[in-house]
Amino acid sequence: MSKILVPIDSSQQSTDALEYALEEFQSDDITLIHVIDPIEAGYTAQATVPGYSEEWYEQAQEDAETLFEQAQETADEYGVSLDTVTEVGRPSRTVVDYAEENGFDHIVMGSHGRSGVSRILLGSVAESVVRRSPIPVTIVR
């Protein structure tokens, strides 16, 4: 039995990657990881308001739980129970480090989660994971 890590966010590509993992690795252990990127808190005008970062982080955690609940509903259709983890950090580095530190055999992820200017400014998380990962990575488009 292999350990499969699936990074998720709110993008359609992330949902497609989860569905691919559920179809291809149904009998393996599938863990979802959602990475909260603290840099995103600084991209709004509200970031300078006292207490905003704590509120932002709490909201980000709630958003992660909602993503996990939606993902489990999808997995229920395949009869699969998912493990979940939320980490804080730079997404590409955090995904690769978590996979290495926890003995994962494969990463399955969407081709991109960001769009528009933020994708250009921040670069491609998927591309960075592919370059840095010592384990196989499947990119779902």
N, C-alpha and C positions, 0 to 999 in steps of 0.2 A: 504494500500500500504506500503510495506516494503522498507527500505533503505539498499542497498547492496553495500559493498565496495570490489573492486577487485584490489589488488596490481598487477602492471604489470612491467615487465622488458623485455628484448629482448629474453627470453627463450621460448622454445616450450611449456613448462609446463604453463607458464603465458598465452600464447595464448589459450591453452586447457581450462584453468580456465575461461577465458573470454567467450569462446564459451559455456561452461557449464552454466555460469551465464545467458547468453543470452537465452539459451534454457529453463532453469528452472525458471528464474525470469523475463520473458519478460515484464510483466505488472508492475513490480516494478521499483523504481528509482535505477539506477546503476551508481555508481561513480567509476572512475578509479583513483588510486593513484600510482604515481611513486615517489620513494624515492631516492634522490640523497645522496649517502653516501660519505661525505668528506674524510673519511679514505682512500677510493680508490684512491684519488689523490696522496697520499703518497706512493703508491706501484710501482711507476715507477722511473727510473733514472732521468727523466726530472723534477721531483718534486722539485729539488733544484734550478732550473733556475728561476731567478726573473720574476714575472708576470705569471708563469705557472699556479698557482692555479686559477687565474682569467680566464685564457684561458680555463682551464679544466672545470671550473664551467659553463662558457658560452656554451661550447660544450655539457656538460651534460644536460643543459636546452634545447638545440636544439634537442638532442637525445630524450628527453622526449616528445617534441612536435611531433617528427616523430612517436614515439610509439603511441601517442594519435590519430594521423591522420590515421595510419594503423588500429588501433582498431575501430575507427569510421566507416571505410570502411567495416569492418566485421559486425559491429552493424547495418549498413544500410541494410544488407541482411535480418535482422530480423525486420526491421522497428523500431529500438530503437535508441533514442538519448542518448548519454552518457555525464555525467558531468565528468570533469577532474580536478585533482589537483596535483601539484608537491610540495613536501615537502623536507626539508633537515634534515638529521639526521641518526641515526642508524635504518636500515629498520624495524626490528621487533618491536622495541619500538615505532617508529614513526607511524607505521600502527595501532597498538593497541591504542595508545594515540589519534590519529586522529579519529578512530572509536568511541571511548568513548566520546570525546569532541563534536562530531557532530551528536550524536544520531543514529548511524547505528544499524541495527538489525541483520546483518549477514556479515561475511567476507568469500569470496570465493577466494582461491588462489592456485597456482600451488605447487606441492610437493617440488620443489626446483628450484632455478634460477641459482645458481652457480654450477660449476663442478670442479672436480680435487682438487688440493691443496687448492684453496681458500675456497672450501666448508668445507674441513677438518679444516682449520685454523680458519675460521670465524663461524663455526657451522651452523646449519640449521635455516634459518629465519622462515620457516613454523613451525618447531617444537617450536620455541620460541613464535611465535604468538599464537599457540594452547595453550601453557601453561599459557600465560599471559592474554589472552582475556577473558573478562567477558561475551562476546556474542558468539553465535554459530559460529564456523569456519568450513567450508567445504574445505578439501584438495583434489585437483584434480590431479590424476596421469596420 
